[in-house]
Amino acid sequence: MGKPLAGIKVIELANFIAGPLCGTLLADMGADVIKVEPPKGDMARATPPIRNGESVSFVALNRNKRSLVLDLKRPEAIEILLKLAAQSDALIEAYRPGALEKLGLGSKQVKAINPRIIYTSVSGFGQSGPYRRRAGVNLIIEAFSGSLSVTGEPGKMPTRPGVQTADVFGALFATYATLAGLVGAGRAREGFVADVSLVETAIAAAAWEAADYLETGQVPQPLGNRHRLNAPYQLFACKDGRYLAIGTPNDQLFANLMTELGLQKHINDPRFVSYSSRKANEEALVEPVVCAREAKELEAALVAAGVPSACVNNFKDVFDDPHMIARGIVKDVEHPRLGKMRATRNPILLDHDSPTVERHAPMLGEHSAEILRRLGYSADTIGQYIAARVTSDATKTESAVQAAQ
C-alpha cells in the first residue's frame, strides 16, 4: 500500500509557520507538496539558528516538500503556476487577502482552470470584513483574539505562550479544511474554497472561555496556573524548587489524590464534594500539603495512584525521557548541507505506512528544473527562465539545467 495521501498534488504559497506547517502535515501523509517560493525564498529561511547557510528552523517545518522558485511579478511565472495548478488537487496560500487576485492567481481564477482544486487561504483576519487586509502575525493574533487576555497572573501584564499557538492552530484548521475539501471533491467532483482566519481558529481553540462569556456575559480573566473550571488542576511549587502539574477532573481522581496526600478524611467535606465547591475552595487544603513534598517523589506516587500529574520538563528532560525514547519521537535525517541531524517525527503513528521523512526540507529552488521539465518545458526554455530569473536554483544553477536535459 502507500501513505494515505499518495498521489495527491499540492501547491504551497506561504511563509513562516501556518501555511508551511499545513503543507508539511499533508506531505508527511504522502502528498506531493510543491513549495513555490519567491527568488529570496520563504522568509523563514532567514530565521536562526543558521548552519552552513541553512535555517534549522526552516528545515524543521518544511520536510518532504519540493521547492520551485518563481518570481510571480513575471508573466512567465504566472503561466507556470497556472499550468501547475491545472494538474494539482489542492493549493494552500497565505498571502495578504487580495494579493493573489491582482496577480491572476485568486481562487476564482485558479478554479476557472481547475474546478476540482481545493483552494485553502490562510490569513490573519480572513478574506472578508473590514480587517481583511490587516497584517496579523502570531503575537498580534493572540492579542486580538482574546487568547492573551487569559494568560499570566491576575492583575499583571499578560504572558505570551512559549510556543506559536495561533500559527499552529491555524495550520491544523487549514489542514482540516484541505482534507475535508479533498474528500468532498472526490464525492462531488467539485472543489472548494476554504477561508481560514487565524483569529477565528484562536477563538475556536478558546472553547470554554468563549462559551463562558457568551452564556454569562462575564469577561474571562487570567487565572495564572489554575484552571477555569476544575480544581485542583494547576501547577504547584514543590519544596525542591521544581514545579508539578496535577489535574483531577473527576470525583474519583480527586479522591485518589486526597488519599495519596493523607487527606482522605476530607473527601466528603462539603467544600470538596463537587466541581464548583472544589473550585471555590481550591486553596483551602491541598496546596500546602503538595508544596511540602518533593516534585519527583510526589509525581511517582501520584502516577502509581492513577492521578494525572507531571513535573514541568524542559526540552532536555523531554527528549531524554525513556518513554519518548521508546516511542522514537526523535529521528536521524540527512540533509545535503547540514549532514545528519536529529529531528522530531510526525506525531501520528499508523498501523502501516506511517508518516516518515522521505525528503529533506528543500534547498531554495532545488527542484525548479525538475518540476518545469515535468510540466513539459524544454531544457532550453528552462535555461532561459533561469537566466532571466523567472525561476532559479540557488544551490546549483548549472546542474539544474543539466538535470532537465
N, C-alpha and C positions, 0 to 999 in steps of 0.2 A: 504494500500500500504506500501511501505518501502522506505528507503533512496535510492537515485539514484544508489549507488554502492553496495547495499546489495548483498551478495553472492560472491563478488569479493575478492579473496585471494591475499594478497600482502606480500612479504618478504622485509624487510628493513635492509640493511647492511650499516650503516652510522653513523657519529658523528656530534656533534655540530648543525649546522643550515640547510644548503642547503638540504641535503638528508632527515634528520628528518622532516623538515617542509613540504617537499613534501609528506612524509608518513602521516603526520598529516592531511594535506588537503584531502588526499584520505580517511583516516579513519573517518574524520568528515562527509563525504558523505556516510558512511556506509560500506566501505571496511573493511575486517578483516585484519589488518596490524600486522604482527608478527615482532617485533623489535629484531633482532638477535644481541646479544651483547657479547663481549669478557668477560672473567671472572671478569675483573675490571670495566666493563660497558662502556657505551658511555662516552667519555671524558667530555661531558657537565655536567655529574653528579657531577663533582668537582667544577663547577662554582658557585660563590656566587650570591645571598645570600643563605646560608645554614641554615636550621632549622630542628631540630630533625633528623639530618643525611641525609636530602633530599635537593637537589638543587631546589629552587623555579624556577630558570631559566629553568632547565631541565623539570620540571613539566609543565611549560607554553608551551613548544614546543612539548610535546610528549603525549598528551591526546589521549584517545580512542584506544590505542595500547595494545598488549600483549608482554611481554618480555620473550625471550628464550635465556639463556646463552649457548654459545657453544665455546669451545676452538678449533679454526679452525686449530691449529697446530696438532690436533689429528685426525687420520684417521676415528675414530668413529664419530667425529663431522661432517666431510665432508660427510660421509654416511647419517647422519641425515639430513643435509641441502639439499642434492640432493633428498632425499626422500620427503622432504617438497616442494622442487621446482617442483617435478613431479605433485604435487597436486595444484599448485598455478597458478594464472593468470598473475602476474607481480612480478618483482624483481627490487628493487632500490638499487644501490650500489654507494658508494662514496670513494672507496679505491684508492690508487695511481695506475694509469694505469699499468697493467701487474701483479699486486699483486695477484688478484684472479685467473688468469690463472695458476700461479705457484701452487696454491692450488687445482686446478682441478675444479674451480668454475667460470671460464670465460664464456663469452656469448656463445661461440660455445659448450663448454662442458655442460652447462645447457640446451641449446636448443636441444642438442642431446637426452636429456632425455624428454624434453617437448617442442616440436616445436612450440606450440602456445603461449608460455610465452612471455611477454613483458619485455625486459631486458634493464633498463634505467641506464646508467652510468653517474655519475656527477663527474667532476674533474675540477681542476683549468684551465688547458690548453688543454684539450681534449685527446682523445685516440690515436691520431696520431700526427706526426710532431716532430721536434727536441726538443720541450719543454714538451713532453707528461709526463715525469717523474718529472718535476719541481714542487716543493711544491708551493701551492697557497692558502693562507688563505685570508679572506675578504679584509683586507687593501692592501695586495700585488696585488690582482686582481684589486682593484680600482686604484692603481698606474699604473699597466701595461696597463690597458685597455684605459687609457686616461681620465677616469672619474675625477680623482683628478686634472688634468691639467686645468679644467674649474671651479674649486671651489675656494672660497675665493676672496680676493680683488686683483685687478690688481697689479702686481709688488711685491706681497708678497708670502710667503710660502702658498701652497695650504692648505685648511682646509678640513679635512676628514668629511664626513657626520656624523651626530649624530646617525644614525641607520645603520644596516648592509646591505647596499644596494646590494652589489654583491651577498651575500649569498641568500638574499630574491629574487632577480631577478632569480638567478639560480634555486631556489626552484619552483618558478612559472613556468619557462620554463620546468623544469623536470616534473612537474605535467601535463602540457600541452602535453608534448611528451608521457607520460604514458597513458593519457586519449585517445589521438589520436591513440596510438597503440592498446588500448583495443577495440576501435570502429573498427579499421581496421581488427583486429584479428577476431572479430565477423563476419565480412563480408567475409574475405578471408580465414578464418580458418588457418591462419599462423601468427606467432608472428613477432615482430620487435625488432631490437636492436637500442636503441637511445643513441647517444653520445652527452651529454650536457656539454659544456665548460663554466665555469663561466666567463672567459674573453669575450667570444663571446656573452653571454647574457648581459653583461655590455655594450658591444659595441652596441648591438641591442637596448638597452634602451636609448642610446645617439643618437637617430634617427636624430634629427636636426643638432647636431654637426657633425656627420659623413657625412650627406648629404651636409652640407656646405663645408666641406673640400674636399669631392670627386668632387664637382662641381667647386669650385673656386681655389682649391689648397692652400687656405689661412688657416693657423692653427688657430682654435678657441682659444680664450683667456678667462681667467676668467673675470667675469663681476660683481663680488660682489653680491649684492642683486637684480641686474637688470636682465631683460630677454634678450635673444639673438636677438629676432625679434620684440617684441612688446614694446610699451611704452604708458602711464605708466603701468608698470607691475613689481612691486618691493616692497620692504619694505621701510617704511618711519618712521623716528624717530619723534614722536609727542611731544608736549610741556610738557606732563605729564610724560615723560620718557618711555612710552610704545611704542612698535613697531606695526605698522599697515601695513598689506598687502593689496594692491589694484591692481586689474588687469582689464584692459579694452581692450579685444581682438577684438573689432569691433568698427565701427564708432558710432553706436547708444549708446553703453556703454560709449564711450569717451564723447559724447555729454551730457549724463546724469551726468557724473562726473563733467564736466565743469559747468553745470547748478547748481549742488549742491554746488560747491565751489564758486559760484558767478562770474564765468569767462565766462558766456555764450557768451559774445560779441566776444570772441576769437575762437569760434568753427570753423568758416570759415577762420581763419587766415591761410595763405599758409604754415606756419610752422607746422600746425597740421592737415592737411586735409587728410593725407594718413599714412599708416604704416611706410613707410620709412622716411617721413618728421617728424613724431612724434618721431621716434627713434633718428633722428639726432638732435632734439631739446628738448630732454626729461627733461633737467634741466632748461629750459628757464622760465617756468611759474608755473607749478603745484606744485612742491616740496615746495617752500616757503609757499604757502597757506596751504598745508596739514600739514606741520610741525608746523604751528601756532595754530592748533586745538588740542583738547584732543582726544586720540585714541578711547575710548569707545563711546564718543558722536558722533564723525565722523563716526565710524563704524555703529552705529544705523541709522544715516541719510542716509548713502550710501546704506545700506541694504534695507531701505524703498524705495529708488530710483531705486532699482534693480541693483546696481553696485556691482560686486563681490568684497568683502572685508572681512577681519577678523583680529582681534587683534592676535598677536603671543601669543598663550596659552602655559602655562606649563602643565604638565600632571595632576596636581591637577585641573587646570581650565577645562581641557577636561572632566575628569571623574565627575566633579561637574556640568557640563553644563546641563540645563534642557532638551535640545534636545537629548543628549546622554543618559540621564536617561530614557527619554521616549522611546528611541529605544532599551533599555535593553542591552547595549553593555557590561555591567559587570554582570556576573552571579556568584552565590554561588555554589561551587563544594566541594565535600567531598573527603578527602584523608586519607588513613589509618594512616599515621604518622603526617600529617600536620593539620588534622581536617578540619573544614570548612574554606575555603579560597575563596577570590574573584579572578576572572579571566576573561579575555576578551573572548567573544564568537567568533565563526567563523563570518567573516564579511558578509557572504552571507545569505540572507533570501529567502526561497522558499515559494510558496503558500501552500505547505503541506510537511511534513517530512523534515523540515529544519535541518541543522546540529545541533547536541546537544552534550553535554558531556555525553556519555554513560559509559565511563570508565575513572577513574583517570589515570594519567600518571603512567605506571607500575613501581613498585619497581624492582630492579635488579633481574632477573630470576624468577619473581613472577609466571610466567605461564609455566616454563620449564617442570615440571612434567605433567601438563595438556596437553601441546602440544605433548609431546612424547607419552603419552598414546593414544591420538587420531591418532597418526601415527602408532599405533599398537605395541608399545614397552610394555613389561610386567612390572609389578611393581618391580620384581627382577632386571630386566635389568636397569630400571631407577635408582634404588637404587645403583647398581654397577657403573653406569655412574656418579652419584653424588659423590660417594666415590672416584672414580678415577679422579674426576674433569674434566671429559669431558663436563659436564654441572653442573649447580649449581642453588640453590635457596638461595640467600644470606640473605633472610629475615626469612625463616623458613624451613630449610632443612628437618627436621623430618616430619613436617606436609605436605610437598610437596610429600614425599614418600607415606604418608598415603592417600593423595588425589588421588594418582594414583591407589590405590588398590580398 
